[in-house]
Amino acid sequence: MLQLIFIPLLLGAAAGAGAAGEPIVLNDDCPPGFELTAGHCELRSLYQMYPSLQDAGVGGLKTGLPQWRDGFTPQQTDLGRYLFFDPVLSRDGTVSCATCHAPDKGFSDGLGRSVGINGSVLPRSAPTLWNVAFLNSFFWDGRATSLEGQMLGPLFDKHEMGSDPQLLLETLNGLPAYRQLFAQAYPEDFVAADAQIRLDQVYAAIAAFQVTLISLNSRYDQYAHGYADALTEPEIEGLNIFRSFVARCAECHTPPLFTNQQIAVLGTPEPVGMPFDPGAEVPLNEPTQRGGFKVPTLRNIELTAPYMHSGRFATLREAVAFYTGGRGHAVPEGEELKIHWHIWEPNLTDEELDRLVDFLKTLTDESFKPEPPRQLPSGLGLVHFEVADAGDINNGEEDHE
C-alpha cells in the first residue's frame, strides 16, 4: 500500500517540475533518412532503387528492401521519442523503453538478460531496434506481428515496466505537458477541450519513432553501392566467407537487412544454471520449433554484445565459432531438437573466423542515431544510462522477452 501511495505523489511532483520548464514544441521536420511528403515522413534509401528478392534467395549486394513502415507525421514521430525515453510509462517511474533499448548500446542494453522494474531479471536479452521498420514479427520467439502489438508486452508485464492500460492513461492524462504534446501530434482528436489521450495514440507514436531507427549506411553499404575502397582486403575476405556455400551465413542473415526474419532452431547452449528455453515452440504450439528463435539482424552487431537470446556468448568471436563446432554439438542431454538444415559442419579455420568478425564489424552504422530529449514532459530524469544489477526474477516467475 505504501508503494501505491508513493507513486501518485511522485507523479504529482513530476507534473509540477514539467510545468515549470519551457513548453515543449514537437519537431516539424522529419528525422534523417526521411523526406517530408504531404505532411508525412517517407523513407529514402538507395536500396529502394534495387529490386527486392521477396524470399527468392540470397541475391547479390544490390538487393532491395522488403516492405517497410513509414508515413507518420514529424510531430507523431517526435512525440514517440519523448514517450520512448520517459520512465513515467513504467509503474514506478524507474524504467523506460530506452532502459532495455539504449541508443549507445545498439538499441539493446549490453546485458545477457534484460532487467525490468524492481531489479527483475528477464529470461532473454533485448533485441536491437535498428531497422524494425522492415520486420514482420517481433520478440525472440516471433509471437508479435506488429510494433504496436510488441510494445504491449514490456509496457504491461509486471516484471518489465509493470504498468497497466488504465494506469498508463491516468498517468499521461494527468500530465498537462503530455496533453499538449498529444494535441500537437493528433490535432484532429483534440478539438474538444475535454479530449483524452488514448492508448492507440500512445502505441502509434512510439511505433512512429521506432520505424525511424534506420541503419543502412555502414561501410558495407557503401561497398554494396559501388565504392570498392570502403572495405579492406581482410573485410572483403570475410564477406566472401560470409556469402560462401561453406559458411552459409548469408542464407539466414540475408542482405540487406542481414536477417531472413525466420525462426531457426540452432541448438545454442544456455548460460550455466539456466533451464532450457523452449523458444518459439510455446507461442506456435509446434514441437518442431522447440528451441527455435528469430534470426536476428546483424546490423550494428558489434554494439550489442553479449549474443544469442540469453547472452550466452560474450564476444563476436565466440558467437561465430559456435557455428563451426558441428551440427547439434551443444544440444543439452535429453533434448531432441529439429536443428535447422543450414546448420552443419563448415570446419572454418581460426583465420576464417577472424575474417568473419572483421566483416561483421563493417555493418556498424549509427549515422541516424537519435538524440535523447533534454527535457522530459513528465519532469522525470532519463534513466537509460543506469546499469541494473543482475538477480533472480521475482518469485521465480518468468515472462518471455
Steps between C-alpha positions, in 0.01 A plus 500: 500500500790735576627459143156576353485820705853602401452479125226767466708730720799445272295572189349808658846636571611413148201679351593811692860474385392464140267797520782716632716442191466651156206360298608225265427548131515187287735493204339579164790352300545134413794306648809438282434249223138609460340757271197707588233421241144632536557547871635151560853357532596252227815289496772576246778245440712390206378147564158610383646525150575127490251215443414299808532123479192449719627171648632377165855439629814670627562727203786739435620808683249725323193326633200714593312530825186314607189701583546767766295732717507878478245776444476644849508876550811671643304593811384142561857378457639756744226426753601135479859600579390665823285203598780255418745667738255592777494267805157635589362221281609246762306431817759646736669755275833313491503329158455635148494328161858623461606310812506179296554675165767763563630695197864473608474121532367426153143550627552200724627515860833318515353231725460130433163521673316829523392656829158652572340668799609404851815343354305218338731306269322379189567165331622647169712781361359815339512486118624808319242742361706605201300447177185372671308690229569203270412215736183292484525337844644596838643349820755221490218250454323705231169509688407862412419608145514879541696759694180604676434140601858453614504799734205364700738241642760723667254776589262278693708204616545514878871421474585748223333843523217380721228740389145423389275673244293690755801620698683606182207710381444654842866590523530661157166680518601634840804674354414831325823491300406168342146612428647796309741279307232249401290792380791609280547150360129416460329840456185354345442294817539793739250750368282458808638647823431178690668271246707223660820324400419153363704180509503464122661846476767397750580181310502672160731778618757257645483296179546821297828564681620141476457475123741793455786295651658428163852363464587451132811713452784289637830446324353176368214697343742741335679197354171347389404823323822493300775666704764224483740665744246504785623161624850374566633178349448301823143631523430400139638156579257485791213604271589223257508243781169636632335453160668168419317168480751370754419742782141566379458801729313705238233234455346601833657844547393618156606847379408779506330452839729210592206294620249284313252564784441127549502281809802269517590222742876525553561302816686780677585427864349694789721675756604277788214449742224614264224256401453419133292765323234342275486814284245512219353164593283673759323774297479281188398187693731314265744239639727524194571862597626409846812704565424717196560873496479779246808551288622838629628776279878538494474876452705672773580156640834634624309716750256246644711247690439257663344281232216250453158512668648462848838667454687170495798632300691803624676585173442483127791259471330257741171534313641423155707212641181331620391443141812306412475272802288241324128449450319464833823486701359711785149350526432411865472136593143378472394760241401383151512817293425540130816693414466738205631343181744787438691405815772250417879461536682765292829435682615860464855579602594749771608741229166468319314564825712810558415625151129446568527719809684762297214505252225511762651816644451674163122483563525766772313820413358747751480799267125536564518439876247733665576729791321437831278790609666760721176549691229241557133606509453312828776695672680174582864442410640266239572154640643300210859582597462295817620139498283269708650229718425140406285282723223246495157579357250577773339189648670287239240599241610566144364688203632446147694796362 
